[in-house]
Amino acid sequence: MSRQFRTVSIRQLRALAALAETGSITAAAGKLNLTQPAVTLQLRNLQALADLPLIQRSSDGMRLTDAGREVLALSERIEAAIAACETSLEMIAGKTAGRISIGAVSTAKYFVPFAISGFLKRHPKIDVHLSIGNRRDIGAELRNYELDIAIMGRPPVDLEVDVHLIGDHPHVIIAPTAHRLARKDGIDPRELASETFVTREPGSGTRSLMEQFFGGAGISPAIGMEMTSNETIKQAVIAGLGIAFISAHTVATELDERRLVILDVDGLPVVRQWFVVSRKDKVLLPPAQAMLDFLKAEGPHFLPRTHGRMRLTRPSPRGKRG
C-alpha cells in the first residue's frame, strides 16, 4: 500500500462504508446526503491512495475486494474510536453520564432486560443501547467494535476477549401438558426416538446441544419443523406440533401458567453457562466498566429461576435442579 494512504480522510472512508452497505453509488450518495459525483470522487481518490482496487462490479451491485474489506475494517475502527471520544468528551463536559452498547444472543433476552433495569436504578443517567441477535450477529458486532460488552453462551473463538461467568444455563425437553410422558419419571432418552421435535435452525447453539445429547444416546429423533425463534417453538409445542429441546430460561412463564411441562429425561438438564465478554483491545469507558462490574457481581440474580419448575406435574424424587 502506498505511504500516501496516511493522508486518507474520514469522508473517503465513509464513502466506502456507505457503498459497502448499500451496494451502489446512488444509494451511497443518498445515505451520505451527497451528490453521486462527490461520492465517486471520494472513492476514486481513496483507491488512488490505496494503490489497489477496492471495489468490483458484480451482477447484483458493487462489492468490495479483499483490499476494500481491509480498508472498511479500518473505517469501522476509526468510527468506533470517534464515538468513544464523543462519549468521553460529553462526560467530561457534564452533558451526560455516558452511553453503553450491549449485545445479547436471543435466548438471553429472557433475563438481560431485567439486569439492565437493575443497573439503571443505580445509574439512571446512563443511556444503554441493547442489541439482540443470534451468536453470529453479536460476534460480528464485537469484531466491528460496535459493542462494549456482549452476553452469550459461547464466547468467540476467533477474537481475543475477556470472559466472565454469569451463571448456569440449563437445557431441557418441553412437551404439552397432556403428553404421554408428562407424568413419568426417569425417561430413557431412547423412549423419545419416535417423537417429532420442533427445533432451532441448524448451526444454532441449542440445536448443536440437542444433536450432541441424542448422539450420545445413539438415536436420531425426527425433526418436524425448524424455527429461528424460541417463542415460536414454544407456541408450536403448546399447539401439539411436537416436543422441543430448549433453554429452560425461555419457558419459566409457560411452566408457571401450566401450558408446558418439562419431561424428566435421564441425562437432562444439559447445563452450559452464560458469560459476559468484552474485547481485550477495547478500552471500556466508566459507564461500560460499571455495567461490566455490575453483571459480574449481580448478573446471577437475574437468571430465571428453574429450581422448582423442572417438573410441572409433580417433583422428581431425585430432586433434579436446573
Rosetta silent file (secondary structure, phi, psi, omega in degrees, C-alpha in Angstrom):
SEQUENCE: MSRQFRTVSIRQLRALAALAETGSITAAAGKLNLTQPAVTLQLRNLQALADLPLIQRSSDGMRLTDAGREVLALSERIEAAIAACETSLEMIAGKTAGRISIGAVSTAKYFVPFAISGFLKRHPKIDVHLSIGNRRDIGAELRNYELDIAIMGRPPVDLEVDVHLIGDHPHVIIAPTAHRLARKDGIDPRELASETFVTREPGSGTRSLMEQFFGGAGISPAIGMEMTSNETIKQAVIAGLGIAFISAHTVATELDERRLVILDVDGLPVVRQWFVVSRKDKVLLPPAQAMLDFLKAEGPHFLPRTHGRMRLTRPSPRGKRG
SCORE:     score description
SCORE:     0.000 S_00000001
   1 L     0.000  139.028 -179.875    0.000    0.000    0.000 S_00000001
   2 L   -62.464  142.258  177.099    1.247    3.458   -0.857 S_00000001
   3 H   -66.345  -17.286  176.428    2.593    5.539    2.055 S_00000001
   4 H   -64.408  -14.940 -179.451    0.311    8.269    0.733 S_00000001
   5 H   -61.534  -21.473  178.248   -2.519    6.287    2.331 S_00000001
   6 H   -60.666  -17.676 -179.643   -1.621    8.008    5.594 S_00000001
   7 H   -92.888   10.675 -179.328   -3.414   11.068    4.181 S_00000001
   8 L   -57.307  146.558 -177.812   -6.737    9.217    3.901 S_00000001
   9 L  -110.259  159.772  176.469   -9.756   11.254    5.037 S_00000001
  10 H   -61.753  -39.111  179.698  -12.843   10.396    7.059 S_00000001
  11 H   -59.195  -42.610 -179.950  -15.012   11.450    4.112 S_00000001
  12 H   -65.169  -43.145 -179.583  -13.295    8.919    1.858 S_00000001
  13 H   -66.114  -37.692  179.482  -13.677    6.103    4.390 S_00000001
  14 H   -70.184  -31.104  175.574  -17.338    6.935    4.971 S_00000001
  15 H   -64.482  -41.951  178.532  -17.960    6.880    1.223 S_00000001
  16 H   -66.367  -41.991  179.931  -16.517    3.344    1.080 S_00000001
  17 H   -63.289  -40.500  179.467  -18.548    2.243    4.120 S_00000001
  18 H   -66.401  -38.493  177.886  -21.744    3.606    2.578 S_00000001
  19 H   -65.583  -43.074  179.069  -21.027    1.829   -0.697 S_00000001
  20 H   -60.917  -36.005 -178.207  -20.348   -1.455    1.129 S_00000001
  21 H   -76.543  -37.949 -172.013  -23.667   -1.115    2.966 S_00000001
  22 H  -100.004  -28.464  177.774  -25.827   -0.068    0.026 S_00000001
  23 L    86.468    2.111  179.256  -24.161   -1.699   -2.995 S_00000001
  24 L  -152.587  154.462  177.543  -24.439    1.307   -5.311 S_00000001
  25 H   -64.060  -42.174 -178.009  -23.098    4.829   -5.796 S_00000001
  26 H   -60.321  -48.644 -178.929  -26.629    6.230   -5.975 S_00000001
  27 H   -67.782  -37.329  178.077  -27.715    4.677   -2.684 S_00000001
  28 H   -63.112  -41.376  178.215  -24.424    5.601   -1.007 S_00000001
  29 H   -61.910  -41.470  177.916  -24.876    9.215   -2.091 S_00000001
  30 H   -63.407  -40.687 -179.572  -28.372    9.236   -0.623 S_00000001
  31 H   -64.407  -36.233 -176.313  -27.155    7.812    2.659 S_00000001
  32 H   -92.853   -3.073 -176.052  -24.422   10.445    2.926 S_00000001
  33 L    58.530   42.277  177.603  -26.563   13.314    1.609 S_00000001
  34 L  -123.799  167.965  174.396  -24.014   13.944   -1.143 S_00000001
  35 L   -80.096  159.045  177.289  -24.190   14.033   -4.918 S_00000001
  36 H   -60.667  -44.739  178.307  -23.192   10.965   -6.920 S_00000001
  37 H   -59.160  -35.417 -179.586  -20.185   12.753   -8.486 S_00000001
  38 H   -66.216  -42.072  178.635  -18.986   13.711   -4.980 S_00000001
  39 H   -67.216  -42.143  178.509  -19.140   10.106   -3.769 S_00000001
  40 H   -58.713  -42.491  179.670  -17.465    8.878   -6.957 S_00000001
  41 H   -64.344  -43.218  179.265  -14.634   11.387   -6.451 S_00000001
  42 H   -60.359  -43.564 -178.908  -14.124   10.349   -2.831 S_00000001
  43 H   -68.430  -39.132  178.225  -13.919    6.682   -3.828 S_00000001
  44 H   -62.982  -43.827  179.956  -11.599    7.397   -6.749 S_00000001
  45 H   -66.811  -38.250  178.658   -9.230    9.360   -4.502 S_00000001
  46 H   -63.704  -43.307  179.542   -9.353    6.654   -1.825 S_00000001
  47 H   -65.147  -36.053  177.735   -8.498    3.966   -4.354 S_00000001
  48 H   -65.696  -39.891  178.266   -5.617    6.079   -5.659 S_00000001
  49 H   -65.610  -38.353 -179.896   -4.233    6.430   -2.133 S_00000001
  50 H   -72.761  -27.045 -178.128   -4.505    2.671   -1.556 S_00000001
  51 L    60.592   29.631  177.545   -2.893    1.950   -4.921 S_00000001
  52 L  -147.847  149.976  174.748   -5.064   -1.176   -5.089 S_00000001
  53 L   -67.554  127.552 -179.105   -8.545   -1.888   -6.456 S_00000001
  54 L  -104.932  -18.464 -173.204  -11.004   -1.542   -3.581 S_00000001
  55 E  -131.365  143.535  173.912  -14.276   -2.040   -5.474 S_00000001
  56 E  -136.384  144.515  178.836  -15.519   -4.527   -8.071 S_00000001
  57 E   -84.975  144.963  176.655  -18.741   -4.644  -10.000 S_00000001
  58 E  -136.807  176.191 -177.512  -20.945   -7.737   -9.815 S_00000001
  59 L   -65.681  -23.877 -178.291  -24.303   -8.811  -11.193 S_00000001
  60 L  -114.513   26.318  175.462  -26.069   -7.657   -8.023 S_00000001
  61 E   126.656 -166.668 -179.460  -24.216   -4.410   -7.394 S_00000001
  62 E   -97.414  134.440 -177.746  -20.831   -3.135   -6.341 S_00000001
  63 E  -124.506  160.755  177.057  -18.789   -5.180   -3.884 S_00000001
  64 E   -87.407  144.239  171.040  -15.531   -4.673   -2.028 S_00000001
  65 L   -78.134  177.711  175.839  -12.362   -6.530   -2.922 S_00000001
  66 H   -58.299  -40.932  177.682  -10.202   -8.092   -0.208 S_00000001
  67 H   -64.204  -39.359  178.329   -8.265   -4.828   -0.097 S_00000001
  68 H   -62.241  -38.640  179.424  -11.534   -2.916    0.158 S_00000001
  69 H   -68.428  -31.975  175.410  -12.636   -5.001    3.121 S_00000001
  70 H   -64.704  -41.795  179.022   -9.348   -4.238    4.875 S_00000001
  71 H   -68.032  -37.543  177.627   -9.955   -0.518    4.401 S_00000001
  72 H   -61.949  -40.708  177.909  -13.564   -0.943    5.577 S_00000001
  73 H   -61.329  -39.020  175.883  -12.302   -2.598    8.777 S_00000001
  74 H   -61.438  -44.300  179.550  -10.072    0.437    9.337 S_00000001
  75 H   -58.650  -42.858 -179.181  -13.092    2.690    8.841 S_00000001
  76 H   -64.686  -39.289  178.478  -15.090    0.761   11.437 S_00000001
  77 H   -66.303  -39.937  179.199  -12.281    1.020   13.991 S_00000001
  78 H   -66.368  -42.817  179.074  -11.953    4.750   13.390 S_00000001
  79 H   -62.221  -39.858  178.239  -15.723    5.304   13.705 S_00000001
  80 H   -64.693  -39.299  179.141  -15.730    3.357   16.977 S_00000001
  81 H   -66.288  -38.907  178.245  -12.815    5.455   18.258 S_00000001
  82 H   -64.177  -44.540  179.317  -14.624    8.666   17.290 S_00000001
  83 H   -61.916  -41.095  178.807  -17.800    7.524   19.061 S_00000001
  84 H   -64.199  -39.346  178.797  -15.814    6.632   22.186 S_00000001
  85 H   -65.081  -41.772  178.473  -14.134   10.053   22.105 S_00000001
  86 H   -59.482  -45.721 -179.984  -17.515   11.794   21.765 S_00000001
  87 H   -61.971  -44.014  179.964  -18.846    9.927   24.785 S_00000001
  88 H   -61.968  -43.670 -179.829  -15.764   10.744   26.822 S_00000001
  89 H   -65.055  -38.485  177.592  -15.945   14.429   25.922 S_00000001
  90 H   -63.142  -39.956  178.882  -19.651   14.546   26.810 S_00000001
  91 H   -65.183  -42.612  179.938  -18.892   13.013   30.190 S_00000001
  92 H   -63.368  -39.034 -179.299  -16.082   15.489   30.809 S_00000001
  93 H   -76.684   -9.355  178.652  -18.374   18.361   29.831 S_00000001
  94 L    77.695   18.388 -178.585  -21.047   17.047   32.157 S_00000001
  95 L   -77.884  -39.208  178.722  -23.684   16.788   29.426 S_00000001
  96 L  -142.017  171.965  174.902  -24.490   13.103   30.001 S_00000001
  97 L   -93.041    3.522  176.761  -23.336   10.215   32.137 S_00000001
  98 L   105.912  169.802 -178.876  -22.317    8.297   29.023 S_00000001
  99 E  -123.266  151.580  176.421  -23.598    5.533   26.799 S_00000001
 100 E  -130.545  136.828  175.537  -23.221    1.763   26.846 S_00000001
 101 E  -113.712  117.374 -177.223  -23.731   -0.614   23.944 S_00000001
 102 E  -117.382  137.342  173.154  -24.664   -4.161   24.962 S_00000001
 103 E  -114.965  145.272  179.602  -25.229   -7.167   22.719 S_00000001
 104 E  -145.465  138.545  174.475  -27.031  -10.338   23.764 S_00000001
 105 E   -66.729  158.062 -168.375  -27.903  -13.563   21.981 S_00000001
 106 H   -58.467  -36.550 -178.467  -31.628  -14.087   21.530 S_00000001
 107 H   -66.775  -25.745 -178.764  -32.071  -16.583   24.382 S_00000001
 108 H   -73.849   -9.252 -178.781  -30.556  -14.070   26.811 S_00000001
 109 H   -66.337  -10.469  179.746  -33.456  -11.661   26.231 S_00000001
 110 H   -81.427   -8.340  176.039  -35.330  -13.508   28.986 S_00000001
 111 L  -138.145  -24.034 -176.410  -33.061  -12.008   31.667 S_00000001
 112 H   -59.940  -44.635  178.776  -30.821   -9.282   30.211 S_00000001
 113 H   -57.844  -33.997  178.465  -33.528   -6.537   30.220 S_00000001
 114 H   -69.678  -36.721  176.720  -34.111   -7.175   33.933 S_00000001
 115 H   -65.355  -41.666  178.155  -30.366   -6.887   34.601 S_00000001
 116 H   -62.542  -41.996  178.200  -30.266   -3.599   32.688 S_00000001
 117 H   -59.774  -42.936  178.046  -33.232   -2.335   34.706 S_00000001
 118 H   -62.521  -39.217  178.765  -31.420   -3.201   37.924 S_00000001
 119 H   -66.083  -43.489 -176.245  -28.311   -1.354   36.726 S_00000001
 120 H   -69.285  -21.916  174.737  -30.255    1.756   35.690 S_00000001
 121 H   -65.437  -27.690  178.343  -31.835    2.012   39.129 S_00000001
 122 H   -90.905  -29.033 -175.904  -28.321    2.714   40.381 S_00000001
 123 L  -130.764   69.224 -171.346  -27.184    4.767   37.363 S_00000001
 124 L   -66.091  -18.544 -177.102  -30.326    6.452   35.978 S_00000001
 125 L   -90.225   -3.959 -179.532  -28.461    8.943   33.765 S_00000001
 126 L   -84.132  136.786  179.636  -26.630    6.333   31.715 S_00000001
 127 E   -96.219  119.188 -178.112  -28.004    5.577   28.255 S_00000001
 128 E  -109.828  126.760  174.455  -27.998    1.839   27.463 S_00000001
 129 E  -108.074  123.304 -178.332  -28.413    0.503   23.918 S_00000001
 130 E  -110.243  127.547  177.163  -29.311   -3.208   23.730 S_00000001
 131 E  -114.483  122.995  178.586  -28.839   -5.250   20.559 S_00000001
 132 E  -107.744  132.553  179.491  -30.440   -8.721   20.384 S_00000001
 133 E  -164.521 -178.154  175.710  -29.332  -11.184   17.696 S_00000001
 134 L   -79.054  173.651 -174.610  -28.006  -14.651   17.025 S_00000001
 135 H   -59.396  -38.594 -179.356  -24.490  -15.630   18.023 S_00000001
 136 H   -63.856  -43.857 -178.906  -23.076  -14.814   14.588 S_00000001
 137 H   -65.671  -44.307 -179.552  -24.557  -11.311   14.582 S_00000001
 138 H   -65.761  -38.411  176.927  -23.404  -10.487   18.099 S_00000001
 139 H   -62.252  -40.039  179.047  -19.931  -11.815   17.289 S_00000001
 140 H   -64.564  -39.746  179.078  -19.781   -9.593   14.209 S_00000001
 141 H   -66.537  -34.685  174.504  -20.761   -6.538   16.259 S_00000001
 142 H   -64.589  -45.027 -179.252  -17.986   -7.337   18.726 S_00000001
 143 H   -61.736  -34.368 -177.149  -15.466   -7.635   15.888 S_00000001
 144 L   -88.672   11.469  178.315  -16.568   -4.295   14.474 S_00000001
 145 L    62.061   23.855  179.744  -16.168   -2.539   17.828 S_00000001
 146 L   -82.710  -18.636 -176.933  -19.900   -1.797   17.884 S_00000001
 147 L  -115.566  144.561  169.169  -20.397   -3.304   21.349 S_00000001
 148 L   -79.764  -47.827  179.951  -18.869   -2.550   24.711 S_00000001
 149 E  -141.340  159.716  178.213  -19.905   -5.916   26.126 S_00000001
 150 E  -136.754  149.370  178.265  -21.833   -8.981   24.970 S_00000001
 151 E  -118.526  120.968 -173.941  -23.768  -11.691   26.797 S_00000001
 152 E  -156.822  169.384 -179.325  -23.637  -15.127   25.227 S_00000001
 153 L   -92.610  -25.299  179.466  -23.206  -18.811   25.916 S_00000001
 154 L  -130.493  104.982  178.461  -20.142  -19.456   23.741 S_00000001
 155 L   -60.025  149.888  179.570  -17.523  -16.689   23.574 S_00000001
 156 L   -59.242  140.501 -179.993  -15.995  -16.135   20.119 S_00000001
 157 L   -94.111  -12.437 -176.918  -13.005  -18.371   19.443 S_00000001
 158 L  -107.004   20.997 -176.466  -11.513  -16.111   16.749 S_00000001
 159 L  -145.550  137.009  178.733  -11.351  -12.952   18.859 S_00000001
 160 L   -79.951  113.999 -176.783   -9.350  -12.040   21.953 S_00000001
 161 E  -132.468  154.134  167.513  -11.928  -11.307   24.652 S_00000001
 162 E   -88.488  132.448 -173.891  -12.144  -11.057   28.415 S_00000001
 163 E  -121.864  130.694  179.007  -14.665  -13.622   29.637 S_00000001
 164 E  -130.927  131.410 -178.396  -16.564  -13.574   32.933 S_00000001
 165 E   -73.187  133.936  172.172  -19.022  -16.238   34.106 S_00000001
 166 E   -97.497  -49.902 -179.490  -22.571  -15.131   34.937 S_00000001
 167 E   171.207 -177.044 -176.939  -24.123  -18.491   35.782 S_00000001
 168 E   -74.301  152.354 -179.364  -25.511  -21.829   34.661 S_00000001
 169 E  -133.687   92.200 -176.444  -27.733  -22.206   31.609 S_00000001
 170 E   -80.207  146.917  176.420  -29.780  -25.439   31.709 S_00000001
 171 E  -121.946  137.942 -172.260  -31.371  -27.025   28.632 S_00000001
 172 E  -137.688  177.174  173.564  -34.378  -29.338   28.866 S_00000001
 173 E  -111.144  125.957 -179.908  -37.051  -31.046   26.778 S_00000001
 174 E  -107.094  154.667 -179.767  -40.512  -29.488   26.869 S_00000001
 175 E  -149.386  164.271  173.068  -43.835  -31.033   25.886 S_00000001
 176 L   -62.057  154.300 -176.678  -47.566  -30.219   26.017 S_00000001
 177 L   -64.244  -22.920  179.951  -49.088  -30.812   29.442 S_00000001
 178 L   -93.440   12.271 -177.458  -51.161  -33.716   28.090 S_00000001
 179 L   -63.113  148.847 -175.843  -48.134  -35.531   26.645 S_00000001
 180 L   -61.217  -24.358 -177.673  -47.975  -39.281   27.274 S_00000001
 181 L  -105.100    9.443 -172.822  -44.689  -38.916   29.212 S_00000001
 182 L   -61.408  -32.261 -176.418  -45.616  -35.799   31.192 S_00000001
 183 L  -105.780    9.123 -176.841  -46.009  -37.648   34.493 S_00000001
 184 L   -92.470  139.167  175.964  -43.303  -40.246   34.008 S_00000001
 185 L   -96.180  152.586  172.425  -40.046  -40.155   35.988 S_00000001
 186 L    58.774   50.473 -178.569  -36.657  -41.251   34.702 S_00000001
 187 E   -72.974  126.094  174.024  -37.442  -41.316   30.984 S_00000001
 188 L   -70.437  131.368  179.927  -34.809  -43.123   28.911 S_00000001
 189 H   -52.650  -29.066 -179.224  -33.793  -40.854   26.002 S_00000001
 190 H   -66.953  -19.167  175.863  -34.450  -43.775   23.658 S_00000001
 191 H   -69.430  -12.246 -179.523  -38.143  -43.506   24.531 S_00000001
 192 H   -96.289    2.266 -176.264  -38.125  -40.238   22.582 S_00000001
 193 L   -61.664  -27.532 -178.437  -36.900  -41.826   19.347 S_00000001
 194 L   -92.460   -2.411 -178.147  -40.431  -41.915   17.970 S_00000001
 195 L   -80.415  153.182  173.199  -41.241  -38.323   18.938 S_00000001
 196 E   -97.219  130.503 -176.869  -41.318  -35.420   16.488 S_00000001
 197 E  -106.669  137.917  168.837  -39.131  -32.491   17.516 S_00000001
 198 E   -97.854  123.686 -169.184  -39.616  -28.802   16.855 S_00000001
 199 E  -131.806  166.181  168.776  -36.104  -27.347   16.773 S_00000001
 200 E   -72.670  168.075 -177.643  -33.945  -24.319   16.236 S_00000001
 201 L   -68.503  153.051  176.147  -32.210  -23.918   12.897 S_00000001
 202 L   -56.201  139.705  179.771  -29.037  -25.945   12.079 S_00000001
 203 L    97.307  -17.161  178.083  -25.950  -24.201   13.422 S_00000001
 204 L   -73.389  155.386 -179.329  -27.668  -22.690   16.453 S_00000001
 205 H   -62.718  -40.885  179.931  -26.163  -23.448   19.846 S_00000001
 206 H   -64.574  -42.861  179.255  -29.344  -25.099   21.109 S_00000001
 207 H   -61.973  -41.546  179.880  -29.598  -27.319   18.021 S_00000001
 208 H   -63.657  -41.121  178.027  -25.954  -28.384   18.435 S_00000001
 209 H   -63.132  -41.302  179.220  -26.537  -29.287   22.098 S_00000001
 210 H   -61.487  -45.483 -178.947  -29.606  -31.324   21.161 S_00000001
 211 H   -64.038  -37.973  177.388  -27.685  -33.228   18.495 S_00000001
 212 H   -65.259  -42.513 -178.185  -24.860  -33.941   20.933 S_00000001
 213 H   -62.892  -50.461 -178.036  -27.274  -35.189   23.576 S_00000001
 214 H   -73.321  -29.298  174.739  -29.145  -37.560   21.303 S_00000001
 215 H   -62.183  -39.051  177.294  -25.965  -38.606   19.530 S_00000001
 216 H   -66.056  -26.667  178.422  -24.630  -39.755   22.897 S_00000001
 217 H   -87.976   -4.965  177.576  -27.816  -41.789   23.377 S_00000001
 218 L    76.282   25.416  178.575  -27.401  -43.358   19.941 S_00000001
 219 L  -129.363  161.313  178.104  -30.654  -42.035   18.495 S_00000001
 220 L  -134.330   91.714 -174.960  -31.657  -39.528   15.852 S_00000001
 221 L   -67.055  155.895 -179.340  -35.156  -38.163   16.533 S_00000001
 222 E   -72.599  136.066  177.269  -37.395  -36.974   13.726 S_00000001
 223 E   -98.522  118.468 -179.027  -37.323  -33.248   13.015 S_00000001
 224 E   -89.326  -48.623 -178.413  -40.774  -31.902   12.245 S_00000001
 225 E  -141.846  145.782  175.320  -40.213  -28.137   11.987 S_00000001
 226 E  -114.414  133.193 -176.239  -37.201  -25.822   12.175 S_00000001
 227 E  -138.584  152.136 -179.766  -37.634  -22.322   13.585 S_00000001
 228 L   -96.965   -0.330 -175.838  -35.369  -19.387   14.390 S_00000001
 229 L  -122.685  128.562  175.118  -37.446  -18.164   17.338 S_00000001
 230 H   -63.489  -35.770  179.612  -37.757  -19.706   20.784 S_00000001
 231 H   -61.961  -42.596  179.529  -41.151  -18.034   21.156 S_00000001
 232 H   -66.802  -38.910  177.811  -42.441  -19.748   18.015 S_00000001
 233 H   -60.771  -45.470  179.945  -41.053  -23.079   19.171 S_00000001
 234 H   -60.552  -43.870 -179.502  -42.881  -22.779   22.496 S_00000001
 235 H   -65.935  -35.152  178.495  -46.164  -21.966   20.784 S_00000001
 236 H   -65.600  -39.845  178.152  -45.695  -24.902   18.398 S_00000001
 237 H   -67.330  -44.195  178.074  -45.189  -27.274   21.326 S_00000001
 238 H   -58.577  -35.704 -178.935  -48.223  -25.879   23.149 S_00000001
 239 L   -77.599   -4.660  177.491  -50.216  -26.431   19.948 S_00000001
 240 L    86.739   19.823 -179.221  -49.178  -30.097   19.887 S_00000001
 241 L   -82.793   -6.229  179.289  -46.879  -29.967   16.854 S_00000001
 242 L   155.684 -170.940  174.646  -44.108  -31.803   18.680 S_00000001
 243 E  -115.663  171.482 -173.358  -41.736  -31.569   21.618 S_00000001
 244 E  -147.660  145.411  169.568  -38.569  -29.468   21.837 S_00000001
 245 E   -93.208  121.359 -169.335  -35.082  -29.330   23.298 S_00000001
 246 E  -152.965  161.813  174.605  -34.793  -25.758   24.569 S_00000001
 247 E   -64.384  130.488  177.308  -33.214  -23.448   27.129 S_00000001
 248 H   -64.031  -23.471 -179.355  -35.004  -23.766   30.469 S_00000001
 249 H   -72.258  -10.200 -179.274  -34.601  -20.000   30.843 S_00000001
 250 H   -93.678   -8.834 -169.588  -37.049  -19.442   27.979 S_00000001
 251 L  -120.484   12.534 -176.443  -40.011  -21.350   29.458 S_00000001
 252 H   -58.103  -44.125 -177.859  -40.377  -20.136   33.039 S_00000001
 253 H   -64.688  -44.924 -178.092  -43.609  -18.259   32.343 S_00000001
 254 H   -65.755  -32.167  176.270  -45.229  -21.129   30.421 S_00000001
 255 H   -69.388  -43.181  178.949  -44.382  -23.556   33.223 S_00000001
 256 H   -62.760  -34.726 -179.295  -45.896  -21.260   35.835 S_00000001
 257 L   -85.952    1.569  178.085  -49.021  -20.907   33.692 S_00000001
 258 L    58.317   42.754  174.774  -49.162  -24.712   33.250 S_00000001
 259 L  -103.522  -13.711  178.852  -49.053  -24.551   29.481 S_00000001
 260 L  -139.130  160.003  173.467  -45.906  -26.680   29.190 S_00000001
 261 E  -129.523  145.729  172.223  -44.212  -29.499   31.053 S_00000001
 262 E   -96.004  121.381 -179.443  -40.522  -30.360   31.273 S_00000001
 263 L   -71.628  140.110 -177.806  -40.021  -34.081   30.679 S_00000001
 264 L   -86.416   74.516 -175.397  -37.957  -35.894   33.301 S_00000001
 265 E   -92.364  132.768  177.101  -35.411  -37.328   30.862 S_00000001
 266 L   -58.271  135.397  179.674  -32.310  -39.098   32.162 S_00000001
 267 L    92.293   -5.938  178.529  -29.209  -37.030   31.489 S_00000001
 268 L  -112.826  152.948    5.084  -31.081  -33.732   31.500 S_00000001
 269 L   -76.862  151.084  166.453  -30.803  -30.881   32.043 S_00000001
 270 E   -82.859  121.322 -173.797  -27.709  -30.316   29.916 S_00000001
 271 E  -106.297  121.148  170.346  -26.076  -27.382   31.667 S_00000001
 272 E  -111.632 -166.012 -177.073  -23.985  -24.795   29.862 S_00000001
 273 E  -130.799  157.300  169.894  -23.043  -21.328   31.076 S_00000001
 274 E  -100.295  138.000  178.484  -23.802  -17.665   30.449 S_00000001
 275 E  -128.741  151.647  167.021  -20.853  -15.324   30.008 S_00000001
 276 E  -109.400  129.267 -174.156  -20.329  -11.592   29.703 S_00000001
 277 E  -128.298  154.784  174.724  -17.489  -10.819   27.290 S_00000001
 278 E  -147.336  151.998  178.335  -15.636   -7.757   26.037 S_00000001
 279 E   -65.680  138.306  177.615  -12.841   -7.212   23.541 S_00000001
 280 L   -65.540  -32.151 -175.173   -9.392   -7.166   25.095 S_00000001
 281 L   -94.976   10.287  177.488   -8.330   -4.293   22.848 S_00000001
 282 L  -104.903  119.386  178.921  -11.394   -2.114   23.511 S_00000001
 283 L   -76.617  120.605  179.286  -10.980    0.415   26.295 S_00000001
 284 L   -85.556  124.767  174.733  -14.185    0.499   28.338 S_00000001
 285 L   -72.565  164.848 -173.942  -15.228    3.956   29.470 S_00000001
 286 H   -49.983  -42.745  179.605  -16.524    4.306   33.044 S_00000001
 287 H   -61.927  -44.896 -179.631  -20.211    3.623   32.234 S_00000001
 288 H   -65.901  -38.518  178.397  -19.417    0.408   30.339 S_00000001
 289 H   -65.218  -37.393  178.045  -16.963   -0.690   33.021 S_00000001
 290 H   -64.246  -41.047  177.864  -19.638   -0.066   35.649 S_00000001
 291 H   -65.104  -42.165  178.723  -22.093   -2.245   33.706 S_00000001
 292 H   -60.597  -45.945  179.567  -19.485   -4.981   33.317 S_00000001
 293 H   -62.787  -37.918  179.792  -18.752   -4.909   37.053 S_00000001
 294 H   -64.478  -45.507 -178.800  -22.495   -4.989   37.800 S_00000001
 295 H   -65.879  -38.138  178.318  -23.093   -8.025   35.590 S_00000001
 296 H   -63.573  -39.304 -176.182  -20.128   -9.872   37.087 S_00000001
 297 H   -87.665  -40.105 -171.890  -21.386   -9.253   40.629 S_00000001
 298 H  -109.615  -12.770 -175.659  -25.173   -9.192   40.229 S_00000001
 299 H   -50.612  -43.438 -178.534  -25.848  -10.998   36.953 S_00000001
 300 H   -57.793  -28.123 -177.621  -26.604  -14.396   38.526 S_00000001
 301 H   -70.423  -17.455 -177.121  -29.527  -12.890   40.474 S_00000001
 302 H   -98.200   -3.862  177.061  -31.345  -12.047   37.239 S_00000001
 303 L   -68.055  137.848  179.200  -31.202  -15.527   35.693 S_00000001
 304 L   -56.536  138.025  178.705  -34.694  -17.125   35.534 S_00000001
 305 L   -74.010  126.237  178.642  -35.324  -19.480   38.427 S_00000001
 306 L  -111.944  -23.810  177.776  -35.535  -23.079   37.239 S_00000001
 307 L   -65.417  130.695 -176.900  -35.377  -24.986   40.524 S_00000001
 308 L    92.212  -13.209  177.122  -38.923  -25.987   41.432 S_00000001
 309 L  -109.025   -2.495 -172.437  -40.064  -25.562   37.841 S_00000001
 310 L   -65.842  -26.148  173.466  -38.261  -28.571   36.431 S_00000001
 311 L  -126.019  129.875 -179.948  -41.404  -30.717   36.756 S_00000001
 312 L   -82.511  -42.729 -170.010  -44.856  -29.319   36.174 S_00000001
 313 L   -83.279  -37.572  176.156  -46.982  -32.260   37.262 S_00000001
 314 L  -165.757  152.557 -177.152  -45.046  -33.447   40.296 S_00000001
 315 L   -70.142  144.712  176.348  -41.494  -33.091   41.638 S_00000001
 316 L   -69.333  136.802 -178.941  -38.905  -35.661   40.633 S_00000001
 317 L   -65.185  -18.869 -179.809  -37.978  -37.942   43.544 S_00000001
 318 L   -87.407   -4.287  174.484  -34.323  -37.416   42.665 S_00000001
 319 L    64.817   47.946  179.323  -34.646  -33.674   43.227 S_00000001
 320 L   -62.198  145.133  178.477  -33.206  -32.531   39.926 S_00000001
 321 L  -121.765  156.245  175.890  -32.036  -28.953   39.833 S_00000001
 322 L  -120.734    0.000    0.000  -31.555  -26.519   36.977 S_00000001
